[in-house]
Amino acid sequence: MSHVYTSVGWNRQKKIYDSTLAVGIAVYLGLFVGIGSVVHPNATIETLLIRGFGTCALLMLHIILSIGPLCRLVPRLLPLLYNRRHFGVMMFLMALAHGAFSLIQFHALGELNPLVSVLVSNCRYDSLRNFPFQPLGLVALLILFLMAATSHDFWLANLTAPIWKRLHMLVYVAYGLIVAHVVLGVLQSETNPLLAVTLGVGMVVVLGLHLLAAWRERALDAPSDATSSADGFVDVCAVEEIKLNCAKIVTLGGERVAVFKYDGKVSALSNVCQHQNGPLGEGRIIDGCVTCPWHGYQYLPDSGASPPPFAEKVPTFNVKIVNGRVLVDPKPNAPGTRVEPAKF
Protein backbone atom coordinates (compact mmCIF):
# COMPACT_ATOMS: atom_id res chain seq x y z
CA MET A 1 0.00 0.00 0.00
CA SER A 2 1.19 3.52 -0.70
CA HIS A 3 0.20 6.96 0.53
CA VAL A 4 1.70 9.01 -2.30
CA TYR A 5 1.92 8.59 -6.05
CA THR A 6 4.76 6.46 -7.27
CA SER A 7 5.33 4.92 -10.66
CA VAL A 8 4.81 1.19 -10.90
CA GLY A 9 7.57 -0.54 -8.97
CA TRP A 10 8.44 -3.91 -10.40
CA ASN A 11 9.58 -5.78 -7.33
CA ARG A 12 10.70 -9.39 -7.59
CA GLN A 13 7.18 -10.80 -7.29
CA LYS A 14 5.80 -8.49 -9.98
CA LYS A 15 8.74 -9.20 -12.28
CA ILE A 16 8.13 -12.94 -11.98
CA TYR A 17 4.37 -12.47 -12.44
CA ASP A 18 4.69 -10.21 -15.49
CA SER A 19 7.47 -12.30 -17.04
CA THR A 20 5.42 -15.48 -16.65
CA LEU A 21 2.40 -13.74 -18.16
CA ALA A 22 4.44 -12.41 -21.10
CA VAL A 23 5.95 -15.82 -21.78
CA GLY A 24 2.51 -17.43 -21.63
CA ILE A 25 1.14 -14.91 -24.13
CA ALA A 26 4.11 -15.43 -26.46
CA VAL A 27 3.70 -19.22 -26.32
CA TYR A 28 -0.04 -18.93 -26.99
CA LEU A 29 0.47 -16.64 -30.00
CA GLY A 30 3.26 -18.83 -31.33
CA LEU A 31 1.13 -21.96 -31.09
CA PHE A 32 -1.92 -20.21 -32.53
CA VAL A 33 -0.05 -18.87 -35.56
CA GLY A 34 1.86 -22.12 -36.08
CA ILE A 35 -1.19 -24.38 -35.89
CA GLY A 36 -3.30 -21.88 -37.77
CA SER A 37 -0.87 -21.78 -40.69
CA VAL A 38 -1.16 -25.57 -40.96
CA VAL A 39 -4.95 -25.75 -40.63
CA HIS A 40 -5.50 -22.67 -42.84
CA PRO A 41 -2.54 -22.63 -45.27
CA ASN A 42 -4.09 -19.86 -47.35
CA ALA A 43 -4.47 -17.46 -44.40
CA THR A 44 -2.09 -14.51 -44.29
CA ILE A 45 0.10 -13.82 -41.28
CA GLU A 46 -1.92 -10.65 -40.66
CA THR A 47 -5.15 -12.64 -40.47
CA LEU A 48 -3.61 -15.19 -38.12
CA LEU A 49 -2.29 -12.44 -35.85
CA ILE A 50 -5.67 -10.70 -35.79
CA ARG A 51 -7.30 -13.93 -34.69
CA GLY A 52 -4.48 -14.78 -32.30
CA PHE A 53 -4.55 -11.44 -30.50
CA GLY A 54 -8.35 -11.48 -30.37
CA THR A 55 -8.70 -14.99 -28.96
CA CYS A 56 -5.87 -14.34 -26.49
CA ALA A 57 -7.58 -11.19 -25.19
CA LEU A 58 -10.91 -13.00 -24.92
CA LEU A 59 -9.37 -15.91 -23.02
CA MET A 60 -7.59 -13.51 -20.65
CA LEU A 61 -10.83 -11.58 -20.04
CA HIS A 62 -12.61 -14.80 -19.04
CA ILE A 63 -9.80 -15.58 -16.60
CA ILE A 64 -9.94 -12.06 -15.14
CA LEU A 65 -13.70 -12.25 -14.63
CA SER A 66 -13.34 -15.66 -12.98
CA ILE A 67 -10.66 -14.68 -10.47
CA GLY A 68 -13.01 -12.62 -8.26
CA PRO A 69 -15.68 -15.27 -7.62
CA LEU A 70 -13.07 -18.03 -7.42
CA CYS A 71 -11.36 -16.17 -4.58
CA ARG A 72 -14.71 -15.80 -2.81
CA LEU A 73 -15.26 -19.55 -3.10
CA VAL A 74 -11.68 -20.69 -2.40
CA PRO A 75 -9.81 -18.27 -0.07
CA ARG A 76 -6.50 -20.00 -0.86
CA LEU A 77 -6.69 -18.39 -4.30
CA LEU A 78 -6.65 -14.85 -2.86
CA PRO A 79 -3.04 -14.24 -4.03
CA LEU A 80 -4.42 -14.23 -7.58
CA LEU A 81 -6.04 -10.88 -6.78
CA TYR A 82 -2.79 -9.13 -5.91
CA ASN A 83 -1.67 -8.47 -9.48
CA ARG A 84 -4.97 -8.84 -11.33
CA ARG A 85 -4.63 -5.26 -12.59
CA HIS A 86 -1.38 -6.25 -14.33
CA PHE A 87 -3.32 -9.07 -15.97
CA GLY A 88 -5.97 -6.56 -17.05
CA VAL A 89 -3.46 -4.17 -18.62
CA MET A 90 -1.86 -7.03 -20.55
CA MET A 91 -5.30 -8.13 -21.72
CA PHE A 92 -6.01 -4.61 -22.96
CA LEU A 93 -2.74 -4.62 -24.92
CA MET A 94 -3.79 -7.85 -26.65
CA ALA A 95 -7.18 -6.34 -27.47
CA LEU A 96 -5.47 -3.16 -28.72
CA ALA A 97 -3.17 -5.19 -30.99
CA HIS A 98 -6.21 -7.07 -32.33
CA GLY A 99 -8.01 -3.80 -33.02
CA ALA A 100 -4.97 -2.12 -34.58
CA PHE A 101 -4.24 -5.01 -36.97
CA SER A 102 -7.93 -5.19 -37.91
CA LEU A 103 -8.08 -1.46 -38.52
CA ILE A 104 -5.02 -1.58 -40.78
CA GLN A 105 -6.15 -4.62 -42.74
CA PHE A 106 -9.78 -3.68 -43.29
CA HIS A 107 -9.99 0.12 -43.09
CA ALA A 108 -6.59 1.72 -43.75
CA LEU A 109 -6.62 1.68 -47.57
CA GLY A 110 -9.80 3.68 -48.16
CA GLU A 111 -10.36 7.40 -48.50
CA LEU A 112 -11.97 7.75 -45.06
CA ASN A 113 -10.17 7.95 -41.75
CA PRO A 114 -9.95 4.33 -40.53
CA LEU A 115 -11.84 5.09 -37.31
CA VAL A 116 -14.58 6.86 -39.26
CA SER A 117 -14.67 3.95 -41.69
CA VAL A 118 -15.33 1.53 -38.80
CA LEU A 119 -18.40 3.56 -37.83
CA VAL A 120 -19.90 4.23 -41.26
CA SER A 121 -18.78 1.40 -43.54
CA ASN A 122 -21.69 -0.79 -42.42
CA CYS A 123 -24.97 0.71 -41.24
CA ARG A 124 -27.11 -2.43 -41.47
CA TYR A 125 -28.41 -2.15 -37.91
CA ASP A 126 -31.73 -3.65 -39.04
CA SER A 127 -30.10 -6.94 -40.07
CA LEU A 128 -29.02 -9.54 -37.55
CA ARG A 129 -26.86 -11.41 -40.03
CA ASN A 130 -25.16 -8.27 -41.34
CA PHE A 131 -25.18 -6.28 -38.10
CA PRO A 132 -22.16 -3.90 -37.86
CA PHE A 133 -20.22 -5.77 -35.18
CA GLN A 134 -16.99 -3.78 -35.43
CA PRO A 135 -18.30 -0.65 -33.62
CA LEU A 136 -19.22 -2.91 -30.69
CA GLY A 137 -15.60 -4.02 -30.44
CA LEU A 138 -14.42 -0.41 -30.70
CA VAL A 139 -16.62 0.69 -27.78
CA ALA A 140 -15.44 -2.29 -25.72
CA LEU A 141 -11.81 -1.36 -26.50
CA LEU A 142 -12.42 2.22 -25.31
CA ILE A 143 -13.81 0.90 -22.02
CA LEU A 144 -10.82 -1.41 -21.57
CA PHE A 145 -8.49 1.52 -22.31
CA LEU A 146 -10.22 3.65 -19.67
CA MET A 147 -9.81 0.87 -17.13
CA ALA A 148 -6.15 0.23 -18.01
CA ALA A 149 -5.34 3.94 -17.90
CA THR A 150 -6.87 4.32 -14.42
CA SER A 151 -5.54 1.08 -12.96
CA HIS A 152 -2.87 2.74 -10.80
CA ASP A 153 -3.60 3.59 -7.16
CA PHE A 154 -3.03 7.25 -8.02
CA TRP A 155 -6.40 7.25 -9.80
CA LEU A 156 -8.00 5.14 -7.09
CA ALA A 157 -7.03 7.72 -4.47
CA ASN A 158 -8.07 10.76 -6.51
CA LEU A 159 -11.32 9.37 -7.91
CA THR A 160 -12.20 7.84 -4.49
CA ALA A 161 -12.83 4.13 -4.03
CA PRO A 162 -16.62 4.17 -4.78
CA ILE A 163 -16.24 6.05 -8.08
CA TRP A 164 -13.17 4.01 -9.10
CA LYS A 165 -15.04 0.79 -8.34
CA ARG A 166 -18.06 1.84 -10.42
CA LEU A 167 -15.77 2.77 -13.27
CA HIS A 168 -14.07 -0.61 -13.24
CA MET A 169 -17.39 -2.44 -13.03
CA LEU A 170 -17.75 -1.38 -16.67
CA VAL A 171 -15.68 -4.48 -17.43
CA TYR A 172 -18.99 -6.37 -17.51
CA VAL A 173 -20.33 -3.94 -20.13
CA ALA A 174 -17.16 -4.47 -22.14
CA TYR A 175 -17.55 -8.24 -21.78
CA GLY A 176 -21.11 -8.11 -23.11
CA LEU A 177 -20.04 -5.94 -26.06
CA ILE A 178 -17.15 -8.29 -26.86
CA VAL A 179 -19.40 -11.35 -26.76
CA ALA A 180 -21.81 -9.59 -29.14
CA HIS A 181 -18.84 -8.55 -31.31
CA VAL A 182 -17.73 -12.18 -31.59
CA VAL A 183 -21.20 -13.66 -32.04
CA LEU A 184 -22.22 -11.16 -34.73
CA GLY A 185 -18.85 -11.20 -36.43
CA VAL A 186 -16.67 -14.27 -36.32
CA LEU A 187 -19.41 -16.81 -35.66
CA GLN A 188 -21.37 -15.62 -38.72
CA SER A 189 -18.50 -16.37 -41.08
CA GLU A 190 -17.06 -19.47 -39.43
CA THR A 191 -18.66 -22.88 -39.86
CA ASN A 192 -16.56 -24.64 -37.23
CA PRO A 193 -18.87 -25.26 -34.21
CA LEU A 194 -15.86 -25.38 -31.88
CA LEU A 195 -15.81 -21.57 -31.72
CA ALA A 196 -19.44 -21.36 -30.64
CA VAL A 197 -19.01 -24.16 -28.11
CA THR A 198 -15.85 -22.60 -26.65
CA LEU A 199 -17.47 -19.18 -26.26
CA GLY A 200 -20.58 -20.77 -24.75
CA VAL A 201 -18.52 -22.73 -22.22
CA GLY A 202 -16.65 -19.57 -21.25
CA MET A 203 -19.87 -17.63 -20.69
CA VAL A 204 -21.36 -20.45 -18.61
CA VAL A 205 -18.21 -20.67 -16.46
CA VAL A 206 -18.12 -16.92 -15.78
CA LEU A 207 -21.84 -16.66 -15.06
CA GLY A 208 -21.87 -19.86 -13.02
CA LEU A 209 -18.96 -18.77 -10.81
CA HIS A 210 -20.59 -15.40 -10.11
CA LEU A 211 -23.95 -16.99 -9.26
CA LEU A 212 -22.31 -19.61 -7.03
CA ALA A 213 -20.29 -16.96 -5.18
CA ALA A 214 -23.43 -14.83 -4.71
CA TRP A 215 -25.34 -17.86 -3.41
CA ARG A 216 -22.55 -18.68 -0.95
CA GLU A 217 -22.56 -15.13 0.40
CA ARG A 218 -26.31 -14.58 0.59
CA ALA A 219 -26.31 -15.49 4.29
CA LEU A 220 -23.89 -12.65 5.08
CA ASP A 221 -26.30 -10.05 3.73
CA ALA A 222 -29.27 -11.38 5.67
CA PRO A 223 -30.21 -9.02 8.54
CA SER A 224 -29.14 -10.27 11.96
CA ASP A 225 -32.01 -12.01 13.77
CA ALA A 226 -30.34 -11.50 17.14
CA THR A 227 -32.20 -9.62 19.83
CA SER A 228 -31.49 -6.01 20.73
CA SER A 229 -30.98 -4.74 24.24
CA ALA A 230 -32.73 -1.70 25.66
CA ASP A 231 -29.85 0.56 24.61
CA GLY A 232 -29.97 -0.65 21.00
CA PHE A 233 -26.97 -2.99 21.10
CA VAL A 234 -27.41 -6.21 19.10
CA ASP A 235 -26.23 -9.61 20.34
CA VAL A 236 -24.17 -10.94 17.41
CA CYS A 237 -22.29 -13.97 18.79
CA ALA A 238 -20.41 -15.51 21.68
CA VAL A 239 -16.80 -14.49 22.22
CA GLU A 240 -15.75 -18.12 21.71
CA GLU A 241 -17.21 -18.11 18.20
CA ILE A 242 -14.53 -15.68 16.98
CA LYS A 243 -11.10 -17.09 16.25
CA LEU A 244 -8.12 -15.25 17.70
CA ASN A 245 -6.89 -12.45 15.40
CA CYS A 246 -9.81 -13.14 13.09
CA ALA A 247 -13.33 -11.76 12.70
CA LYS A 248 -16.94 -12.76 12.51
CA ILE A 249 -18.86 -10.89 9.80
CA VAL A 250 -22.42 -9.85 10.62
CA THR A 251 -24.92 -7.55 8.89
CA LEU A 252 -26.28 -4.71 11.00
CA GLY A 253 -28.41 -1.90 9.61
CA GLY A 254 -27.81 -3.17 6.08
CA GLU A 255 -24.01 -2.98 6.41
CA ARG A 256 -21.50 -5.76 6.87
CA VAL A 257 -19.57 -5.37 10.12
CA ALA A 258 -16.33 -7.21 10.97
CA VAL A 259 -16.05 -8.10 14.69
CA PHE A 260 -12.41 -8.88 15.51
CA LYS A 261 -10.97 -10.67 18.58
CA TYR A 262 -7.36 -9.97 19.55
CA ASP A 263 -5.18 -9.64 22.66
CA GLY A 264 -8.10 -10.27 25.03
CA LYS A 265 -10.18 -7.56 23.32
CA VAL A 266 -13.00 -7.26 20.78
CA SER A 267 -13.46 -4.40 18.30
CA ALA A 268 -15.88 -3.87 15.40
CA LEU A 269 -15.37 -1.93 12.21
CA SER A 270 -16.80 -1.74 8.70
CA ASN A 271 -16.12 -4.79 6.59
CA VAL A 272 -15.39 -2.65 3.53
CA CYS A 273 -11.75 -1.74 2.79
CA GLN A 274 -11.28 1.79 1.43
CA HIS A 275 -8.89 0.55 -1.24
CA GLN A 276 -11.10 -1.60 -3.45
CA ASN A 277 -13.99 -2.52 -1.15
CA GLY A 278 -12.19 -5.67 -0.06
CA PRO A 279 -13.66 -7.80 2.78
CA LEU A 280 -11.72 -6.80 5.89
CA GLY A 281 -13.46 -9.45 7.97
CA GLU A 282 -11.86 -12.16 5.85
CA GLY A 283 -8.42 -10.86 6.73
CA ARG A 284 -6.42 -11.20 9.91
CA ILE A 285 -4.82 -8.96 12.49
CA ILE A 286 -1.13 -8.79 11.59
CA ASP A 287 1.32 -6.64 13.55
CA GLY A 288 -1.59 -5.19 15.50
CA CYS A 289 -3.52 -4.10 12.39
CA VAL A 290 -6.52 -5.48 10.55
CA THR A 291 -5.00 -6.49 7.21
CA CYS A 292 -7.19 -6.67 4.10
CA PRO A 293 -6.79 -10.06 2.37
CA TRP A 294 -6.97 -8.51 -1.09
CA HIS A 295 -4.07 -6.06 -1.22
CA GLY A 296 -2.72 -5.79 2.33
CA TYR A 297 -4.19 -2.41 3.34
CA GLN A 298 -4.15 -2.09 7.14
CA TYR A 299 -6.34 -0.45 9.80
CA LEU A 300 -6.07 -0.17 13.58
CA PRO A 301 -8.90 -2.30 14.99
CA ASP A 302 -9.94 0.19 17.67
CA SER A 303 -10.09 3.29 15.43
CA GLY A 304 -10.49 2.02 11.88
CA ALA A 305 -7.66 4.35 10.82
CA SER A 306 -4.61 3.26 8.88
CA PRO A 307 -1.33 3.67 10.75
CA PRO A 308 0.66 6.82 9.83
CA PRO A 309 1.59 8.02 7.29
CA PHE A 310 -1.41 6.42 5.57
CA ALA A 311 -4.74 8.23 5.65
CA GLU A 312 -7.42 5.61 4.89
CA LYS A 313 -10.22 5.32 7.48
CA VAL A 314 -13.27 3.09 7.92
CA PRO A 315 -16.24 3.46 10.31
CA THR A 316 -16.11 1.81 13.71
CA PHE A 317 -18.89 0.46 15.95
CA ASN A 318 -19.35 0.52 19.71
CA VAL A 319 -18.94 -2.90 21.31
CA LYS A 320 -19.53 -4.43 24.72
CA ILE A 321 -19.42 -7.93 26.19
CA VAL A 322 -22.14 -9.22 28.51
CA ASN A 323 -21.99 -12.73 29.96
CA GLY A 324 -19.60 -13.91 27.28
CA ARG A 325 -21.74 -12.49 24.46
CA VAL A 326 -20.60 -9.80 22.02
CA LEU A 327 -23.03 -6.90 21.61
CA VAL A 328 -22.57 -4.31 18.85
CA ASP A 329 -24.30 -0.97 18.37
CA PRO A 330 -25.58 -0.98 14.74
CA LYS A 331 -25.06 2.78 14.41
CA PRO A 332 -21.61 3.41 12.85
CA ASN A 333 -19.22 6.02 14.16
CA ALA A 334 -17.49 8.45 11.83
CA PRO A 335 -14.56 6.87 9.95
CA GLY A 336 -11.42 6.88 12.08
CA THR A 337 -13.27 7.29 15.41
CA ARG A 338 -11.50 5.44 18.19
CA VAL A 339 -13.71 3.16 20.30
CA GLU A 340 -12.53 1.57 23.53
CA PRO A 341 -12.32 -2.18 22.83
CA ALA A 342 -14.48 -4.53 24.89
CA LYS A 343 -12.35 -6.77 27.10
CA PHE A 344 -13.03 -10.39 28.03
N, C-alpha and C positions, 0 to 999 in steps of 0.2 A: 504494500500500500504506500501511496505517496501523498504528500500534502502540498507539493508545488509541481508545476509542469516540468517534466523532463522528457527528452526524446526517448524513444524505445530503447531500453537497455537489454542487449542480448546476452543474458547471463548463460551459464553453462547449460542449464535446463532448457532454456529457450532455443539455444543454438542446436542442441540435440533434437528438440521437437521440430524446429523448422527444417533442419537438414533432412530428417527422416521423412517429413512431409514432402519436401522437394524431390527427394529420391523416389518416393512412391509415385508422385505425379509423373516424373520422367519415365519410370518403368511402365506406367499405365499407357502413356502416350506412345512410347516405343512399341509396346505390344499391340496397341490398337492400330497404329499405322502399318506395322509389319504384317499382322494378320489380315487387315483390311486390304492391303495391296495384293494378297494372295486370293482372297475371296472375291474381290472386285478389281481385277487386273486393269480394267479400263478407267478406273477412278484416278483423278489427278491427285497430286500430293496436297494441293490446296483443299480439295474436297475432303480428303481424309483428315487433314488437320482441323477443318471446321467441325467435322463430326467428332473427332477426338476431344477437342477442347470443350465442345458442348456436352458430350456425355460425361466427361470428367467433372465439369462444374455441376451437372445435375446429380451425379453420384455423391459428390462432396456435400451438396445442399441437403440431401436425404440424411447423410451422417450427422450433419450439424443439427438438424431438426430432431434427430433421435437422441442426441446426447442428453438434452434436458430431462425428458421423461425417464430415460434409462437411469440417470443419477438419482431421480426421485424413487425409483423402484429398487435400485441396488446401490446403496450408499458407498460401497467400495469403489464405484466408478467415478466418484466425485473429482478425482484428479483430472479427469477428462475435461472438466469445466475450466480449469486454470488458464489454458491457452486457446480456448475455443475461438476467441476473437482473431487469433493468428490464422486459424483454420478458415474463418470467414473471409479474411482479406485475401488469402490464397485462392479461395473459391471464386471471389469476385474477379481476380486476375485471369482465371481460366474463362470465366464468362465474358470478360472484356476481350480476350484474345479471340474467342468464338465470334463475338459481334464484329470485331475489327476485320477478321478474315472474310466474314460474310459480306460486310459492307463493301470491301474492296472487290470481291469476286462478282457480286451481283448488282452493285450500284455505282461503282467508281468510273465507269466508262461512258456514262450518259452525259447529257448536257446539264442536268440538274445537280445541285449539291447532293452528295450521297445521302445525307440525313433527311433532306427534303424528299428525295426519291423514295426512301423507305416509307414515308407517310402518305405519299400521293400516287405511287406506282400502282397500287391496287386499292380500289375503293369499293370492292364487292362485299360490303357489310351485310347485305341481304342474302348472301349465299353461304351456307354452312361449309360446303365442299371447297369453295374458293375464298373463304374468309381471309382477310389480310392479317396473317398471324405474326408477321415481322414487327409491326408496331407494339404488339403485346410484349415481345421479347425486349424491345427497346425500353419500354416503361419499366419492366422488371430490372433491366440493367441499371437504369437511373436510380432505382430504389437501393439496389445492392451497392452502387457507388456511394450514395448518401450514408449508408450504414458503415461502409469501409472507411470513409473519410472522417467519421465521427467516432471511430472505435476506441480512440485513445482516452484515457482517464481525464485528460484536459477538458474534453468536451462533456464528459459525464459530470464533472464538477461545475462547469459553467452553465450547462443546460439544466442542471439539477436532475437527480435520479428519476423522479416520476416522468419528466418530459423525455429524458434520454431513453427510458424503458419503453415508452409509447412509440417513440421513433423507431426503435429496433424491433418492435413487434410487427412492423411493416414487412418483416421477412416472410410472414405468412401470406401477405398480399402478393409479394414477389413470387412465392412458391406457386400460388394459384395461377398467376399470369404465365409462369414458365410452363406449367402443366398444360395450360390452354395453348401456348405457343407450340409445344411439342405435338399435342393431339391434333391441332388444326394444320400443322405443317408437315413434320416428318411422317407421321402415321398416315397421312393421306396419300403420300407418294411411295411408301414402302409396303411391300406385300408380306414381308417376313413377320409372322405373328409374335416372334420373340420380343420385339420392341414393345408391343402393346402389353404383353404379359409382364415384362420386366418393369415397365412404368406402373402397371397396376399393382404389382407386388410391393413396390416402393411406397406407393400411396397408402396401401393397406397397413404396412408396417408403421409408417409415421402416424397415421390416424389411430391405429390400434394402441400404440405406445402412449399417446397422449390421453386417450380415453381410459386406459388401464391406470395410468398415474393419477388421473382425476378421480377415478373410482376409489383408489387406495387412500386418497387424502380427503375424501368427502367427510369422514368422521371428524377431522380436525376443524372443519368449518361449521360443524353443528353447534348451536348454542349450548353452553354448559347447563346441565339439568341439576346442578348442585344447589343447595338451599342458601339463601342469603341471610346474614345476621341483621340485627336491628340497625346497625350502623352502615349497612350496605355492602359489607365485605362478603365475598362468595367463597364457600368451601370448595377448593379445587382438587385436593388430593391429600394423602397422608405423606408426612415427611419421608417415610421409608420407601415410598413409590418412586422417589427421584434418586437417580444414581449420582454418586459423588462427582462433582465437577461437570455434571450434565444437567439437562433441563427436561421438564415436562411441558409440552405445548398444550395450552387450553385456549378456547375462544370465549372472550368476554366482551360484551357490548359490540359484537360484530368484528372484533379485532383479535388476531392471534397474539397470545402473550406467552413468553418463554419464562418459566419459573426455574431458576437455577439454584442448586445446592452446592455449597463450597465452604470449607474451613469452619464448619459448625454454624453456618449462616444460610439464609435463603433470601434471594432477591428476585424481583420480577421486572422485565423490561419488554419492549415491543419485539416481536419476532422478526421484524423486517429490517434487514441491513440497509443502511443508507447508500451503499455502493451500487448494488444491482438488485435490491430487494431480496437478497439471499435469506434463507431461513436460519436465523441465529440460534434458535432452539435446537437445531440439529448439530450445532457445533459443540465445542467444549471450552472449559475455562483453562487457558494456557498462560502461564506466567501472570496469573492474577487477573486476566482479561478474558471476557467472552470473545471467542474467536470464530468468525464466520467460516463455515466449511467450504464456501465457494471460492473466495479469493483472499482469505486471511485477514480481513479487516477486524479490528479489535475495539472493544468497548469495556469500560469499567462496569462491573455488574451492579454496583450500588448507585451509580449516577447516569449510566447510559451514555457517557461521554468517552470519546476516544482519548487515549493518553496523549499528552503534549509531545510533539507540536501539532498533532492532527486535530481537526476541528469537527469531525462528524459526531452527531448526537442523535440518540433515539429516545422516545418517551419511556419513562419509568412508571411503576405502579406501587402503591403502598401495600405492604405485606405484614401479616402477623401470624403467629402460630398459637393455636389453642388446643390443648390436649392432644398434641402430636399431629394436628391437622393444619394444613397451610390454607390461610384465608387471604384473598387478594381483593383489593378495591378495584372494581372495573373501570373507574374513572382515571384516565391517564394523566400523569403530570407532564409539564412542559418538557420537551427534549433537553437532556442534560441535567435535570433536577436530581440532586442527590437525595436518596431515601435511606434512612437507617435500616440496615438489614435486620430481618427477624432471626433471633438466635434460638437454637434448640440444644 
